[in-house]
Amino acid sequence: MVNNCLLKTVRFVDTKQWNVKHFFATSIISKYSTESIGKHTIHITEKTKLSNEPEKEHKILGISNEKGMFDAYVELGKNINQAYIYVENGYLAYNPYRINVGSIGLKTDLQKNDYISPAYVVFKCRETLLPEFLYLVLKSTVFNSIIRENTTGSVRQTLSYDKLATIKIPIPSLEAQKQIVDKYNKGTCAANSAMSKADELNNSIDLCLSNLLQLKPVVNQNHSAHRLISTTTLKNLVGWGAKVNSNPIKPQELFKSMVYENMPLEYYCEINPKTIYPDDVEDVSFIPMECVSDIYGEIIEHKNGKSTNRKGYTSFQENDVIWAKITPCMQNGKCAVATDLKNGYAYGSTEFHVFRATKSVLPEYIHCFMRSKRLREAAMSYFTGSAGQQRVGTDFLEALTLPLLPIHSDNPNILTQETVVNKVAEIRKQIKELHIKAADIRKQSEKEFEEAIFSE
């Protein structure tokens, strides 16, 4: 492409798409030769129908822009209607609709699951390209600009493998690739150490709740799998489904304290209450699913919304607790207390359950339990719907019980909701600080990586 002051022109031989975005595409500057990604990769399209093994538990992978590739969930073959793609170590995959926000992952030894939805684009590297090097290129800021220029679609922008394969990137020698990757990995060791500490702290939250509230241990013994008849008491019914009622983990038992009175969740809050906007409120917050962090358990972005546009969304108000009910958002911990809403009101994803606290409870107290690992793991056993579109229904939530504590007390010997909330908040504060530290280290390593390959 030839760049002039007032006009930009392109040779006809270089024309691949009839759109201005492509004509103004970013030119890569590198001391290495640039070659098409397709020359060095192979598209993986072979699929396996997991329903052919109906009673086998299949381990499913997921991809997010924050975590990359991760172990998402385990599902019986009989509940998976689509054919899935087998992912080996070293394979890369991305969401074609969200690659522009970094939704791409690399399978490594850290991920133990091995199948992924056919909605993802999966490919592997030839011997001329290290998958670790390609992953870093694809996650780079420079390449993100290139991706945005190459996505197509009128409403939802997408990047197919065929289009990805035409994009050129710097291709150093294998030795140079290894040196660049090794330097990057060395720089991120401290980040990984910080993340390990954050994970340990995150896992300690459930233990903190259990110790403070003296919760009854949850024993997951799948006795129903070995019995012809499974029974339950009337008070422990969770809806009328045989599958959920034969589950050994009962929501009534999840947070049952051995020393404090236990009350149903509905005692503390309304579940999915109706939200009535005042007539004079026009500007409100818009909170789609991506605005809720699954790392911090809080709303990280408030978009501008209009109360007149709330139809077809889930409405909520200041201090409501919102909780993702759909896979994989629920397992990942997308749950937050809705604060700082514009004019006190918001609407967002239809995949949120909403909890509106009564005067007898702090919203943050509810949040402690709803985002706990103990609850998220148990809730997976109560999913309804097909694989990839599974949700937790209100039956499970209505059956939940929580220990009854006073909100606050002047007596330091009395355990209060404030005490529980503050102790969990302190752990989460440390977790957030470690995540920020790790992010800063990675940002510096990414900068050095880009300088190494995207400069002359």
N, C-alpha and C positions, 0 to 999 in steps of 0.2 A: 504494500500500500504506500502511496505517495501522499504526504501530508503537506498541504499548502496553508497559507494564512487564512484564506476565506473559503477555499474549497478542498474537499478531500475526494480523491479519485481512486479507483481500483481497476486493475487490468481485468479484462473479460475472462481471461484464462484462470484468474484467481477467484472468480465469482462462484460461490457455492449456494448461497441463499439470496432470495430477492427481498431483503429487508435491511433497513438502515442500521439497525442494531449490529448486524453482522459486519456491515461495511466499516463501522467505527470500532471494530474489535481491537482489543489490546494486543500490542506487538510484544512478544517475549524478547527480553534482552538477556543473553547468557554467553558465557565464555565456552559453553559446551554446545555441540551440535544439537539441533532440535529435530525430533522425529515423532511421528504419529503414535499415539498410545496403542492403537490397534495393531501396530507392527510388533508390539512386545507383549500383548495380552491375548487371552482366549476367553470368549464368552461361555459361561456355564449355563446350559439350558435344560439339561436332563433333570427330570422330576421323578419323585417317588410317591406313590399313593400310599400314605401312611395308614389309611383305613383298611388296607389289606392285612394289617396286624392289629385288629380291633382292641385287644386286651393289653397290648404293649404300651408302656409309657414312653412317649417320644419327647425328646428334649429340644425345645424350640428356642432359637436365637432371636434377638431383636436388635434394632439400631436406633440410636438417638444422637442428636448433634452434640450433646454434652458428654455422653459415655462412649460413643462409638459402638462397636459390637459388644453385646452383653448377653448373658444367660437370662432369658425372659421368663419362661415357665415350662412346666411339664404337663403333657396332655395325652390322654388315651387315644389310640388310633381311631376308634369308633366315633370320636367327637371331632375329627378333622376331615372335612369334606374335600378340601383341595389337595392337589398333589404338591408336595414341598420339595425344595432343592437341598441336596446334601452339601454341606460346607466343610471343606477340609482346612487344616491349618495352612495359613499362607494365602487363602482365598480372600478377596475383597468383595464387599457388597455395599450398595447404596440405595436409598429411597429416591427414585427418579423424580418425585415431586418435591423433595426437600433437600436435595443435594446442595442447593444454593444457600442453605443455612448450615451446611456441614454435616448432614445426616449420612455419614459414611463410616464404615468400620472394616477392620482387619482381624481375621480369625487367628488367634494365637493359642498357646498352651493354657492361657488364663481362662479361656472360655471352654467349658466342658460340654455344652450343648452342641448339636451338630446339624439341625435342620432349620431352614428359614422359609418364610412365606414367599411364594412366587411373585408377589408384588415388588420384591426387591430385585435389583439387577446384580447378578453375581458373576465374577470373572476372576481369572488367575493370571499370573505373570509367566512369560516364557523365561528361559534360562538367561536371557540378556538383561533382565530387569529384576531387581530385588523388590519384593512386595512391600517391605518396610520403607524403602525409598519412595516408591510410587505413592504409598499412603500419605507420607509427609508432603509430597508434591500436591496431591489432591486436597489436602487439608490447609494448604497455604493460602494466605490472603491474596497473593497474585493470582493463583489458579481460581480462586472463588470469583474474581472479576471475569475471568475467561468463561467460567461456567455460566454466569448470568448472561453473558453475551451469546451463548450457544443454546440456551433453553428455548423451547418452542411451545406454542399453545396460546389460545386467546384468553382463557380464564386462569387455568392452572398451568404454570410453566413446568415443563418436564424435560429431562435429558435422557434420551435412550442410549443404549450401549453403542449403537451404530453411529450416533452423533459423537459420543465420547471418544470413540475409536479414531475419529478424524482429527481430534485436537492434538497439536504438537506440544511437546514438553522437552526440556533439556535432558539428554541421555548421556551422562558421564560413563566412563568405563566401569565395569563391575567393581574394580578395586577402589575407584574414586567414590562410587556409591556407598561402598562399605565404610570408607573413612568418614564420609559425611554423616551417615547414619550413626556410626559409633560415637562421633562427637556430640550429636544431638542426644543420644541415649545417656551419655556421660553427664550431660548438662541437666538431664531430667531425673537423675537418681535422687536428688534432694526432694524433688517434687513428689516422686513415688513414695519416699519415706514419709513425707507430710500426709499424703493420702492414706497411707497405711495406719497412721495414728488417728486420722479422721474416721476411718472405718472401725477401728477398735472402739473409739468413743461412741460412734453411732450404734454399735452393737451393745454398748453398755447401758443405753437408755432403757431397754426392756428390763434389764437387771435392776436398774435404779427404781423403776416403777414397782417391780416385784418385791424388792426389799422394803421400800417405803410403805407399801400398801399390804404387805404380807399376802400376796396373791397365791391362790392354790395352784400348784404345778399343773400344767396342761400335758396330759399323756395322750399321744397319738397312737392308738393301737387299733388298727383296722380290723376289728373283730368281725365286721359284717362280711368281709371277703371270705370268711371260712365258715359262715353259718347260712343255713337255708332260710331262716326266719330271723329278722332283726326287730327288736321292739324299742319303744321309747315311751316316755310318759307324756300325758296330754300337755302339761305345762312346758315341756321341752320341744313341742312341735315348732318347726320352722316352715311355715306354709304347709302345703299338702303334697309335696313331692316326695316320692319314696327315696330318691337319690340323696337329697339333702338331709332327710330325717334319719337315714342310716349312717350318716357321717358321725364318726366317733368324737370329733371336736365340736362341741356345742357352743354357740355364741353366749349362752347363759353362763358358761363356765370359764370363758376366756379371761375375764378380769375379776373373778370371784375372790373377794378378800376373805381371809379366815378370821379376821378380827373386827372388820367394819361391816356395817349394814350395806347390802348391795341393792341398788335400785335400777329399774329398766332405763335405757337411754332416753325413752320418751318422757321420763320424769324430769330429766335435765333440759330437754330441748324439744322443739317441734321438728319433725322430719319432713323436709320438702314442703315448707309452708307457702302459702300464697303471699306474694309480695305486691303491695299496692303502692304505686308511685303517687306522690302528691301532684295535684293538678298543675302547680306552678314549677315543677321540676322538669327541665328539658335536657340539660346537659348532665350525663351520667358517665360512669366508667364502663368500658367494654373489656371483659376478661376472657378471651379464648383460652383453650387448654394450654397453649404454649407460653402463656403469661404466668403460669404457676410452676415454680421450680420444684423438680423432684429431688433436688439435692438439698435445698434449704427448707423446703416445706413452707414456702411463703410466696406471695404475689410479687413478681419481680418487674412487672411492667403494667401500667394502667393505660389502656388505649382510650381514645375519645369515643363516646357513644351518645346517641340520642334516645331519649325514652320512647319516642315514637317508633324506633326500630327494634324494640325488644321482642316483638312477636316472633315465635319460633326459637327463642333462646330460653335459658334458665335465668330467672331473675333472683336477686338477693340484695341484702342491705348491709349496712355497716355492722361489723362484728359477727356476721354469720360465718359459720365454718363451711367451707366448700371442700368436697371430697370426690375425686375422680372414681367413677364406678366401673369403667371399662378397662379391659386389658390392652396394653401393658401399663397404662398410666396408673392404675390402682396399685399394682405390685411395686411400681417405681416410687410411690410415695407422693403423688401429686395431691396435696392436701394443704389448705391454708386458712388462716383467719383473715377474713376480708376487712381490711382497714384502709383508711385514707381514701375511701371511695368518693368520687366527685358528687357533691350534694348528698352523699350518704347512700347512693343506690348504684347498682350495676346489673348488667346481664352478661351471660357468657355461655360456654359450651352446654349443650343439652346432656352431656355426659357427666355433669356434676350432680351429686346428691348435696342437699343443703340442710344444715342443722342450725336452728335459731335458738340460742340459749335462753332459758328462763332466768328469773332473778336469783334462782338458787344455785347457779353455776357460772363459772368463768368460761368464756369460749375457749380460752387456751387450755383449760382442763380437759375439755372434750377433744381438742386437737392432739393432746399428748397421747391419747389412746387410739384415735383414728389413724394416726401416722405411725403407730408402733409396728415393729416387724411382726410381733406376735399376731396382731389383728390381720395384717396384710396376708400373711401366710395362711391363716385360717380361712379368710374370705375367699381365697382361690378355690376352696372346696365347695363353695356355694355359688360358683358361677353358673349362669344360665345363658343359653344361646350357643351359636356355632363358634368354632375356633377362629380366633382373630377378631370376633365381635362379641366376646363374652362379657357379661356385666354382673355386678352384684346387686341383687334386688333389695327392696325395702324389708322383706320378711326377715332377712339376716340381721338388719339394723334394728328392727323393732324387738328382736329377741335379745339383743345385747344388754348386759347389765354392767354398771360401774359402781365402785365403792363410794359410799355417801360420806362426804367430808364437809365441814363448814368452809365457807369461802375464806374467812380469816378469823383469828382469835388473838386475844391479848395474852393468853396463856401459852408460853413457849413449849409446853409439854404436849399440847394438842396438835396433831397433824392436820394441816389445812390444805385446801386446794392451792392457795398461794404458795405454800411451801413446795408442793409437788411441781407446780408450774415453774417456779423459780429455779429449782434444781435441774429440771429438764432443759430450761432455757439457758442455763449456764453451760451445760454440756454442748448444746447446739451452737452457742456462741463460740466455743472453742473449735467446734467442727468447722464453722464458717471461716474462722481465722486461718485454719490450716488449709482449707480449700483456696482461699485468696492467696496465701503464700505459695501454694503449688501452682496456681494459675500464673502468678507473676514470674516464677522460675520458667515455666513452660513458654510464656510469652517471649522471654529473652532468648530461649533456645530456638524458638520458631523464627525470631528475627535473624539470628545468626545463620540458621539454615537457609532462609530466603536470600540472605546476602551472599551465601556461598554458591547458589545456583542461578539466581536471577540478577546477576551483575556481570559486567565484562571484566 
